Amino acid sequence: MTEVRVIARSVASRGKEDQLRALLKGMLVPTRAEQGCISYELYESDSTGRFYFDETWESQAALDKHIATPHFRRLEQTIGELLEGPFEVNILTRMLPDAIAA
């Protein structure tokens, strides 16, 4: 089973920072309770209105189940009106030094 790392970024529209913060914070408890969630952390940047999720999932299947949950679907339906740009989700691949990879 291969762990999946995700960094998700969102930037609030001017005046929507508090609403976006509350929406994203509301994801923490239910997501952390999901089977297959290793870690799910929310960070706020020192640049106003920028938020980042740092996530680790046991597998792609666990992440797929997360995306199908009611709380994630509610996030998808609500977040667009609060954002300056798109909700950016990045699936990460660990970069190993050549000596280790060989």
N, C-alpha and C positions, 0 to 999 in steps of 0.2 A: 504494500500500500504506500503510495507516494503522497506526502503532505503537499498541500496547496497553499501558497502564500498570496495574499491579496492586499493591495493598497488602493483605497478608494478616496477620491478627492471631490469636494464640493465647495463652491464659492457662492455665498449668499448675495442676492441682489441687495442693493443699498436699502436699508430700513427693514430687511427681513432676517437679520442676523439672529435675533432672539428666537424667532419662530423656527428657523432651521436648526439652531442649537437644541431646542426642545425636541424637535422631531427626531434628530439623530440620537440624542441621549435616550429617547424612548426605545431605541433598538437594542440597547445594551443588555438589559436583563433577559428578555425573551431569547435573544440570539445566543447568549452565553449558556443558556439552559439546553440548547439544541444538542442532540447527539452528534458527535463528530466535530464540534467546535472546540479547538484546542485553545485559542485565544481570540479575543475580539475587543480591541481597544480603540477608543475615540480620542483624537487629539485636536486641539484648536491652535492654530498658528498665531504668532504675534502679528501677522498681517490680518487685519480685521475681516471677519466673515469667512475665513478659510478653515475648513475642517477636513480631517483625514481619519479614515478607518485603517487600522493595521490588523489584518486577520490571518489566522492560521487554521486550516481545516485538515482533518485526517485524510481526506481524499477528495477527488473531484465529485464523487457521488454525494458526499456530505455537503459540499458547496451547492450542488444542484438542488438538494433538498431544502437548503436555506432559502434559495431563490424562489422556491415554491410556497414558502410559509405565508400565512396571512399578514404577519407584521412586515415582511419584506414587500409584499404586494401593495400594502397600504403606503409604505415609503415610496414606491415607484409612482403611485397614483397622486401623491401629494407633493413630492419634492420639486417637480418641475416649475411650479409657480413661485418657488422661493429662490431659485438659482439664477445667477448671472449668466452661466453657461451650462454645458452639459455636465451631468453627474459622471465623473470619470472613474472607471473601474479598471485596474491593471492586475492581471495574473502574472506573478513573478517567477522567473527561473533563476535559481542560484547560479552564480558565476564562480567557478572553482579555478584556482591557479593551475596552470598546465601540469605542474609536477604532481598534483593530487589527482587530476583528471586522468592521467595516463595509467 
